[in-house]
Amino acid sequence: MTPAPRDLAPTPAQTVGPYYGHALPVPGGGEIAPTGHPEAITVHGCVYDGHGEPVPDALLEFWQARPDGSRAGAPGSWRRDPATGGHLGRDGIGFTGFGRVPTGADGHWSVRTLPPPPSAPYLAVCLFARGLPRHLFTRAYVEGLVADGELKALAGERGETLLARRDSGREGLFRFDLHLQGEKETVFLDFGAA
């Protein structure tokens, strides 16, 4: 006999991951800038949970405007071999404006891109991680490109969590860690319907 609905135990809530980690990452997903471009920068960091532990199975997507301010990118990320149908990776020539990278076992990720324009001095970030009922949106504003006071105007005292800071004084290297909860929680943006 089938139990009545009231006799069934509740099921756990669905989350956004880690089921996405097998098919969505692509080779070269973090290579947004053309190969060998002299102005390329690297933005990297770690994803941390509420206890400060690295999240080893997160997925991050990045979008940004071209250095000239336009929003048009090249479709170089999704090239396929016409004979085998296998993924060929990026063409290494065009600026795509889009990247997708998984975190490693230590929660680390990185992308190599071109500096965003002063009119939009950030990389838009979408984060998928285990335990999240929905993906999260934030921005990584590149130090030296964002106007003074812009982050404070955007998110108050917590605006500093949106800053990708110069790392170790090395030219073209920026650090942007994401904290899902806790005292250092990154400011996440709400793009819900009004």
N, C-alpha and C positions, 0 to 999 in steps of 0.2 A: 504494500500500500504506500502510495506517495504521501509524504508528510504535507500537512497544510502549510501555506506560506508563513504563518506566524510561528511555526515550529522550526524554521530554518535559521541557522546561525548567520549573522551578517558577514559579508565578504569584505576584504580590505579594499580601501579606496585605490583607484587606478592612479598611477603616476606616469611621468614622461620618460622614465628610463629605468634601467640602463639598456633597454631593448634596441635603441637607435644605434648603439655603438658598433654593430656588425656591418651595416650596409652604407651608412651615411658618410663616414670618413673616406676620403679619397687620397691617393698619393699626391703629394705636393699641395694639399689643401691649404697650407699656411703660406704658400708662395704667391702672394697677391701682386707683388711688384715684378716687373720684367727681370729676367736673369741678368745679373751684373750691373743693374742700374746704379749709377754713382750716387744718387740721392736717397737710396733705399734706407729705411730704418727698420729696426727689429723691436717689436713690442712683445714682452713675455711676462709670465707671472705664474701664480698657483691659484687653484680654487680650494678654499678651506670651508669646512662645515662649521657648525655652531660651537664646537669644542676646540677649534683651531687645528683639526686634523685634515690632512690633504684628502681631496676627493679624487680617487683614481679613475673614475669612469664617467666623467662629465664630458660634454660636447659643447664647443663654443662656435658660434657663427659670427662673422664680422662683415660689415658693410661700411663703405666710406665713399666720399666724393673724390673725384680726381683732383690733383693739385691745382688745376685751373678752375675748380669749383663746379664743374659739370658732374652730373650724376650718372652719365653713361659709362658702362664698363664693357669689357670684351668678354665673350663667352668662352674663353680659353680653358676653363676648368673642366669641362665635361666632354672633351674630345674622345671619340671612340675609334678603335681600329676597325675599318670597314670590313676586313676579312674575318676577324675573330669576334668582333663585338666587345673585346676587352677594353678596359680603360687605359688611355694613353697618357693621361695627366695633362697638365697645362702646356701650352705651346711655348712658354718662356719668353714671349715677345710682347704680348698685350697686357695692359693693366686691367685686371678684371673688376676691381673694386669689391670683390667678395672672397671670403675665405671661410673654411670650416676645418677645425682641428679638435682632436680628442685630447684629454689630459692623459699624462703618463701615470705609471704606478705611484709616482711621488706627487701627483696633482699638478704637475707643470705643463705648460703649453707655450707656444710661441708662433708669431706670424711675422713675415717679412713683407713690408709694404712701402708705399711712398708717403711722404708727409701729407696729411690732409690740409686743405686750404684754410686760410684765416676765417673765411665765411662759415665754415663748418669744421672747426679744429679738433675733431674727435673721430674715433672709430665707434660705430654703433655695434653693440654686443648683445647677442641672444644666447642665454645659457640654459642648457638642458642638463639635469642631474637627477640621480636616483632620489626618491622621496619627495620630489616636487610634483604637485598636482598640475602645474602649468609651467611653461618655460618663463624665464625672467629676462627683462630687458634692462640694459644700462648703457653707459657711454664711457669710453676711455679718452679723456681730453689730454692731448699731448702737451707736456710741459714746454714752455717757450712759445707755443702757438696760441694758447688760450689767453684772452684778455684778462687783465687784473680785475678781480672782483666778480668775474662771470660765474665761477663755481659757487661762490657764496650767495649770489643772487639766485642761482638755480636751485640750490639745496641747503642753504643756510650753513651752519657750522659743519655739517656732514659732507659738504661739497668737496672737501679734500679727498674723500674716498673715490671720487671720479677722476682723479689726476694720475696719468701715466707719467711717472717721474724719471728723470735721467738716472740711469743705473751705473753705479761705480765710476761716474765721470767719463765713461766711454762714449765717444761720439756715435750717435745714431742708435743707442741702446736705451730702451725705456722699460720700466717695471710697472706692471699693473696687476695687483693681486685682487681676487674677488673673495669676499667673506659672505657666506650665505646667511649667517646670523651672528648674534653676539655684539660685544662692545665695538668691534671694528666693522660691523655690517656695512657692506657696500650699499649705496643708494641705488635702488631699483626703480625703474620708471613704470608708470601705469598708463598703458595705451588703451584702456577699456572704453567702451562706449559711454558717452556723456548723457 
